[in-house]
Amino acid sequence: MPGLYLHIPFCKQACYYCNFHFSTSLRQKGKMVEAILKELELQRDFLGGAELGSVYFGGGTPSLLETSELVQIFEQIHRLHRVASDAEITLEANPDDLTTEKLQDLKQYTPVNRLSIGIQSFAEEDLRWMNRAHTATHARACLDEALGAGFQDLTIDLIYGSPTTPNAQWAENLRIAFDYGIPHLSCYCLTVEEGTALGTFVRRGQQPPVDEERAAEQFTMLTEAASARGYEHYEISNFALPGRYARHNTNYWRNEPYLGVGPSAHSYNGSARQWNIANNALYIKALEEGRIPFEQEVLTPEQRYNEYVMTSLRTMWGADVERVTALGFRAHFERMARPFLESGDLFQEGAFFKLSASGKLLADRVAMELFAEGKAQSG
């Protein structure tokens, strides 16, 4: 089933490592909601009337929206789309926003049934270094509050590889998450992105670059600890108890169509991608004029193959050689995969090629080596 993504481009403050599109000024929040409502209407036919299996509010910080604003958006979604009765409906939230009142309102007035909470760390030193808006106390309290309010379908984000996170603290972060019984974890290695405060600090020598050896150690700690607790490592950065996968994000990795609404949001229909302008003022102005400010790219056979390889290899299901054959690149794929099969970074299970434990540390490199740059080949 296709999914709907809504990008809410506002945050209380800028985390030093973040390169997503957002604004720390909330002055245009009301106009932004109106623009999103308008884009939903203009894009109503993008998915061809298919029933939605998931709705995902990302950002930014969607939990900054008032409950009344969320209700407006949900009313528009249900007016324009069929939503499956068991749809996964996720709201990204920061711990400091999840007050008792907020959680009760979400339960009472909205269909949100899953929370994605940006914990990042349970350690005060880490949170200060990242310039997060919440504290270690908030990190734990929000989980107590969410579980107490009846939200059982939770996922939390955690970051490893930070210079303020020694192995012992990373192990403690994982222990706390496991002890809460959180069914889904998204764990990301700290990356230094251009255009972020952290990128500037590293370039100026004010902060050290990521220690790749320690990051690899912490990734291994993560995979081993999660496995011991019964979690499935179903995507490079994602771990879930059996059957508790993120349905919306799994659609991305399995190449399903989706509609993205809001500034900087991406959409995919199976043959083309499009993305909205990453500028709040220009996005709002365009929608006030009744047009969607987007660019589109029709994917070439090579691009479709490359995207399939990149996304499928990141998952525990792997790349299906029959799908590769249908895309026209079987001979190329098998030839380029051979060295990785010999090194043990890839293994074959029936018709599927999958990353081994060592291969997961090299996931992007392996995928890029398998990419195609020439014409599709038969076979």
N, C-alpha and C positions, 0 to 999 in steps of 0.2 A: 504494500500500500504506500502511496506517496505521502510526503510530509509537508508541513507548512512551517517555515522559520520566520520569526519576526525579530528584527534587530532594534533594540532599544538603546540609543546611543548616548547614554548619560551615566556619569559616575560622580561620586562625591569628591574623589581625588584620584590623581594618576599614579598607579603602581609603577615603580621604576622600570620594570621589565616588559610592560604591556605595549604591544603595537597594534591592538585592535582600534577600530574607529569609535571614538566617544568624545563627549564634551563634558567639562566639569561645571558648565553653566546650565542651570535648569530653566532659564528664562523662556526658552522656546518649547518647553515640554508640552504645553497644551496644544500649540500649533503642530507639533510633531505627531501627537496622537491623531489629530484631524487629518494630517497628511497620510498617515498609515491607513486610516479608515478609507481614505480615497483610493490609495493604491490597491487595497484589497478589492475594492469594487472594480477598478480598471483591469485587474489581473484575474478576475473571477473565472475565466475560461482557460487559463494557462495549463491546468492539469486535466483539461477535457472532461470535467465533471466527475472525475474519480473520487471515491470516498477517501477521506483523510484518515491515515492510521496513526498520525502523531502531529502534535502542535508543540513548537518549541520557542519559548521566549528567551533570546540570548542578548548579548550586548558586549560592552556596556553593563549596566546593572538594572535589569528589568524590575527588581524588587523596589526600585525608587518610584515606580508608578503607583499612584493612588489606586485603591481597590475599585473606585468608581471608573477610573480610566481603563483598568483591565476589563471590567464588566462591559464597557462600551466596545472594546475590541472583540471580546468573545461574542457579543450579540451580533456584530458584523460578520464574524467568521461563520456563525451558525446560519445567518441569513443567506450567505453566499455559497456555502459548501455543505456537503454531507460529511459529517464527522462520525466515525465508527463509535459504537456504543462503548467499546473497550479501548478507545484511543488513549495513547500515552500523551499526557499534557504536562509539559515540563516548564517550570519557571526557574531561571537562574537567579540566585540571591546571594547577597553578602550577609555574613553572620549578624552584623550590627543592625540590619534592617528587620530581622526576623523576631520582632517583639511578640509577646503573647497576643496582643490585639491584632497585629498584622496576620498572624497565622490563623487566628479564629476567623477573620474576615475572608481569607483565602478559602478556608474550608466551607464557610457558609454561603459566600456569594459568587464563587468562581468554580469552574470545573477542574482547576489545577489538581493533579493527583500525584505529581512527582516534583521534588525539589532538587536542584543542582546547586550545592552550596560551596562557595569559594573559600574554603578553610585555608588552604595553602600550607599552613603549619600550626601546630599547637604550642609553639615556642615563641615567647615575646620577642626575643632577639631577632628571629627570622622575620617576624611580621613588621618590626620597625625598619629592618634593613630593606624590605620590599616596599615600604611606604604604604602598607595596607591600612584601611580605615578602622579595622577592628582589632581587638586585643585577644590575647590567649584566653582570657576569661570569656569573652564573647564567643570564641570558637567552640568551647564546650557547652556554654549555656544555650546556644542556638540549637544544638543537637538535642539537648534535653527538652527544650521547648517544642521543637518540631515533632519529636517522637511522642511527647505528651499530648500534642494537638491531634495526633492520629495519622501523621504522615509517615507511613512505613516504607514508601518507595523513595529512598534517598540516594543521592550520589554526592560525593564530596571530591573537590580538587585538592591535590597535594603536590608540592614542588620539591624536587630533590636536586642536588648538585650545587646548592647555594653555598657561598663561602662561610656563611654563619651556621650551616647545618652539618656538624660532624656525624659520623656514622651512628654514634650512640643516640643522637637526637633523632635521626631519621628512623632508627629502630623504634624509638619511643612514639614518634608520630604514627607509625604503622600499628603499634600495639594499641594505642588509644582508639584508632579507627576500627580495628578488629573487635575490640572489647565493646564498642557501641553496637556491633552487629550491622554496620552500614552495608547494604547489599551490593553496592557498586562503588568502585573507586576509579577516579581518573587521575593518574600520576604522571606528571610532566617533568622532564629534565629542564632545568633552567637554561634558557638560551639568550644570547646577547643579540638583540635585533637593532639594526640601523634605525635611527629616528626615535629611539627611546632614551630616557634619562640614563638607564644602565649602559646603553651603547656609548653614550657620551662619556660617562665616568670611566669606562674601560679604555676608551680611546685616549683619554687624558692621563691615564695611569692612576686614577683615583680609586679604582677598584680592580681587583685581579680578574683575568679571564676565567671562564669556567674550567675547573680542574677535571679534565675528561676522564682521568684514571679513577678519581674518587666518584664521579658521576656513574661510571660503569660499575663500580663496586656497589653503589647504592641501588642501581637498577637490578643487579643480581640479588641483593638483599631483598628487594621488593618482590621479585618473581618467586623466590624461594619461600618467603614468609606468606605470601598470598596463597601459594599452592598448599602449604601446610595447613592453612585455615579453610581450605576447600573452595577457594576462588578459582575461576577459570580465566586464564590470560587470553581473552578472546580478541584483543587488538593491542598493538604495541603499547599504548598508554592506558589501556582500560582493562579492568578486572571486575568480574561479577560472580556472585554466587550462582549456582546452576539455574538457568532460566530467567535470570534477572538482567539480561543485557539491555543496554539503552536502545530501544527500538528506532528512535529517530536517527541517531548517529549511525546505527548499523545500516540504515538505508543508504547513507552516503557511501559507506565502505563497500556496499554491495551494488552500487551503481543504479539505485532506484531514482526516479524523478522526484524533484521537490521544488517548491516555490519559496523564494525568499523575498520578504517585504521589509522596507525600511532602508535608510541610507547605508550603503556598502554591502547590502545583502546580495547573495548570489542565488541564482536559480538554474535548474538543469532539467531538460525535457527528454534526454536520451540521445540527442544528436547535436545540441547546441547549449552553450552556457551564456548567461547574461548576468551583469552585475550593476547595481545601482551606484550612483555617484556617492563618494564618501565625503559629503559636505552637507551639514545639517541645513544651513540657510538655503543653499541652492536646491536641495531636495524638497524642502517645504515650498519654495517659490514655484518649482515646476509642478508640483501636485496641485497647488492653488490655481495654476493655469490649466489643469486637466491633462497633464502629460507626465509620463514616467521617465526620469532622467537616467537612462541606462545605456550600456554598451553590450554588444552581443558578439559571440564568436562561434561560428559553425565549426565543429570539430572535424579534423581530417581523420582518415583511418588510423594514421600513426598516433595521433593524439588520443583517440578512443582506446587504442591498445595500451599506450603508455599509462593512461589514467587507470585502466583496469589493473595493470600489473602493480602500479604503486599502491592502490587501495586494497586489492585482494591479498597481496603478500603481507600486509600489515595485520591481517586477521588470522585466527586459528583455523579458518576454513581453507585458506590458501588460494592459489590461482588454479582455476580449472582449465586443463589443457583443451577440453572441448570448446570452452568459451574462446580461448586463444585461437583455436582453429577457425571458429566462426568469424573472428575478426580478421583472419587472413595472415597470421604471424606465427604459425606453429613451428615451422622450420627454424626461423630466427630465434624464437623463444627457447627451443630445446638446445640449439647450438650454444647460445649465450649462457644457458643455465648449467651446462655441463661442468665448467670449472668449479662452480659453487656446490654442485652435487659431490664432486670429488673431494673438495675441502671440508665437506660436512656442514656448510652453512645453509644449504638447502637439502631437503629430502623429499622423496616422492612417495605418496600414499595413494595408490590407485591412480585416478586421473588428476590428482591434485598435487601441486608443488607447494611446499610449506617451508618456512624458516625454522631452523633449529634454534636451540638456546643461544649458540654463538652467533648465528645469523641475525637474531633479533637485535644484537648490538650493532649490526651493520645494515639495518633494514633499508635505509635510503640509498646506500651505496650499491647494494645488491639490485634493488629495483632499477636504479639508473643504468647499471651495466646491462640490464635486460631490455632497456628502451630501444625503440626502433626509430631510425632517422630517415630511412629510405622508403621505398614503395612496399606495399603489402606483398607477401609471398604466398604462394599456394601451399597446401599441405597442412 
